[in-house]
Amino acid sequence: MNPGFTGSPLDRADRLRNDVEAFNAALNDWRARVLGLDGLDPVVASEGGLKWISMAEVDVSVDLILLGLANGKPHFVPLVEGAGGMARSPAVWRALSMLPAEDAAIYGTARSLIDWHNNHKYCGRCGGSTKVFRAGWGRQCTACDAEHFPRTDPVVIMIAEYEGKALLGRQSAWPKGNYSALAGFLEPGESIEEAVRREIMEEAGISCGAVRYVTSQPWPFGGSQLMIACVADADGDQLTIDYNELEDAMWVTKDEARAALADAPDKRFGAPPPFAIAHTLLRRWVEM
Amino acid sequence: MNPGFTGSPLDRADRLRNDVEAFNAALNDWRARVLGLDGLDPVVASEGGLKWISMAEVDVSVDLILLGLANGKPHFVPLVEGAGGMARSPAVWRALSMLPAEDAAIYGTARSLIDWHNNHKYCGRCGGSTKVFRAGWGRQCTACDAEHFPRTDPVVIMIAEYEGKALLGRQSAWPKGNYSALAGFLEPGESIEEAVRREIMEEAGISCGAVRYVTSQPWPFGGSQLMIACVADADGDQLTIDYNELEDAMWVTKDEARAALADAPDKRFGAPPPFAIAHTLLRRWVEM
């Protein structure tokens, strides 16, 4: 199983972004498709995929971001207003459990871009207002001309492993009984391996040695995150939990993880949803 | 050999950042050390490491960023003005060839943080001016209270491999004869593996299958970058070079890479410097 939000069928067509003529031709292409949105939420079409509308149905005053090409057809998303942030409506969660993987990947890219635009209306350098350029893949300051590009924040998400058991934790806001991999933002000046060791030490008081990369996923909630999933070799299993970050943490066996992933009636804990990389990571770990 | 800019001996002491009292105590700790800088460049002390100065030598009007603790001693860097950006002075390059790895890691973190502050003096959401908070690990808008945190941009850097040969490229601005791994910014909505395949396709017209993660490194020039080094299995070796991105690209054998890394007189190409992850990647590849 591939990580969630990966596998978009769209060619990002980077070459069209700097070519104003080609971009305008794409905007005027009668085959163009525009992603239907309900606020920031996806709209699921009657056939079960994302709903696409035609250019004729779009308010002409709205900026359009070029998501890419599929079979030569340009695909856009309108730059709508929206708070974004970590808040996820129940509708998004429901939609993600229904959408084909390719459609979830397209939606994730669109949502991350919209969120970035809405949080970068002004220039960080001079405070001037910025405007869309590069087919929606950048903003330029109208005062100082500085160019700004969509950002992605790397996040490490990891299992510490000790004597065949994996360290999982839970936050109080999560559904009762659910546990997942520890995670945290990578900071300036850190490698992935250093960030993994620091986060496990900060949150659970566990020192780790070797760190093995497992897989990665883009995550479109709370901006645009790159989730980097790893397994780290723990030096011991004596927990010192940071209760500002976690409500609880515990060591689980592979059998317990299998039961959680299978949603068995006697499972010890609830697993993360399939489109979260913690799910993929746990699945890969039980197979290691 | 560890990748450059990794291995900082400082404990980042995240717990002190939200604790104003503890942070003030650190500022008033007589053992505190402050990183000496010449503009944005490092200053190499007579013993060969970074130069540290005492709190008494620092202009009281300058904000101090808490880099972390070593042996209980707080270590700071002054938030100086500076353009940062991709431009690297010859002095930085010379200093990096002399500094111990641990000191290069501390300097890299400091430089990335300074660069971030100088590019985020205004709030992207409302245009209001921002001020330093969280011991230098954030800025808060004085108008709308929005909190902003230091960003790091993930960059994929990779070798495509085909029948035992590695694909390397060169940009026209590089020293004559130097070749390195291809690289590019990861975009919103992509996994590491997807970004690797897209970049190799865009720059060299080569389609790739499996992508193997190798290692990672923070890079403090042009902001704060997370360099993610990979090897990708190429489906063929017929190059279609994007001359907007590259001046040239070529397939090299492991023997040729070894000669370049050893700086042999009859080498086919010049290798990247040891503190660049492309060097580490090439070294790991010849050992694979």
Interface residues (C-beta under 8 A of the other chain):
Chain A: P3 F5 T6 S8 R12 D14 A105 I106 G108 T109 A110 S112 L113 W116 N118 N119 H120 K121 Y122 C123 G124 R125 C126 G127 G128 S129 W137 F149 P150 R151 T152 D153 P154 F185 L186 E187 P188 G189 E190 S191 I192 E193 E194 R198 E202 Y213 T215 S216 Q217 P218 P220 S224 L226 I228
Chain B: P3 F5 T6 S8 R12 D14 A105 I106 G108 T109 A110 S112 L113 W116 N118 N119 H120 K121 Y122 C123 G124 R125 C126 G127 G128 S129 W137 F149 P150 R151 T152 D153 P154 F185 L186 E187 P188 G189 E190 S191 I192 E193 E194 R198 E202 Y213 T215 S216 Q217 P218 P220 S224 L226 I228
